[in-house]
Amino acid sequence: MSALSLLRSLPLGEVLELVDELVDEGADREEAIDAVVEFLDRLLDLGALVPGPAGVALETVDGPLMRAAIGLVVSFAADPDRRAARRSKRAERRAARRARRAERRASRSGGDES
């Protein structure tokens, strides 16, 4: 698998949401991007995924390549309306998760009483 195909497989929507969350928590946008890139760089060990010298070469450039790609995506997605829409979707997903958890808890406690 090439470095380009690995980058294409990154869930960029979720990466954007993570950067947004870090910024919302007080991180500078560049710091947030760097934190996400560092995490992904540690997660994706191209030296192990691609055998031989090619993997070693890819491992040396994957961090800067991901940094450039994610930085570019974040800069294009910096539109406040899009950011607000992502924040709204994130809040909806959290509310749905909370409702599902509450439903599971209610069904478990209801099942124990039978």
VOBA-62954 format. One record per residue (C-alpha): z, y, x. Coordinates in steps of 0.02 Angstrom, whole numbers, plus 32768, in hexadecimal, padded with zeros to 4 digits. Layout:
BEGIN
ZYX/...
This chain:
BEGIN
800080008000/7FCD80A7804A/803C81408055/7FC981987FDB/7FD9810D7F5A/809781117F70/809881CC7F50/802B81B27EB6/80A881337E76/813A81AD7E81/817C81DD7DD5/815982967DEE/819A82C67D42/8242827B7D6D/823D82CB7E1A/822183747DC7/82B283557D52/832283267DE3/82F383C57E42/8313842A7DA2/83BF83D97D8D/83ED83FE7E42/83B684B37E2D/841984BE7D8A/84B284807DE8/849F850E7E65/843084CB7EEF/83A685377F35/82F984F67F04/82CE84CC7FB9/837484727FD1/8355840F7F33/82A883DC7F6D/82EC83AB8018/837583427FC8/82F882E57F5A/828182CA7FEC/830E8289805A/8343820F7FD1/829181D17FB6/827181C58070/830981558084/82D980F17FEB/822480D28021/8225807A80C9/816C807A80F1/819080268197/81C97F8E8136/81487F9A80AB/80B17FAB811D/80B37F3081AD/808E7F5D8261/806A800182B6/801E80498218/80C6803C81C0/811F808F8252/809E811C8250/80AE81328194/816C813481A0/816481C6821A/80FB823181A5/813581FC80F8/81C4827A80EF/815B83138117/80D082D180A8/814782B98015/819483648037/80EA83B6802D/80B783587F90/815B83737F33/816384297F6A/80B484447F27/80DB83EE7E82/817D84507E6D/812584F57E92/80A184CF7E0F/8128849B7D93/819285367DB1/815485827D0F/81F285B17CAE/81AC85707C09/818484C67C53/822E84C07CA7/828284E87C02/821C845F7BAE/825283E07C32/830684177C1D/82F784017B60/82AC83537B73/833783247BEC/83BA83607B6F/836682FB7AE4/8366825D7B4F/841D82767B7A/844A828F7AC3/83E981F27A94/8442818F7B1D/84EA81CD7AE0/84BE819D7A2D/848580EE7A64/852680D67AC7/8590810E7A35/852F809A79C3/854C80077A3A/8604802F7A47/8612803A798A/85B77F957973/86267F3F79F5/86C67F8079A8/86867F5478FA/86587EA57935/87057E8A7980/875A7EAF78DA/86FD7E26787B/
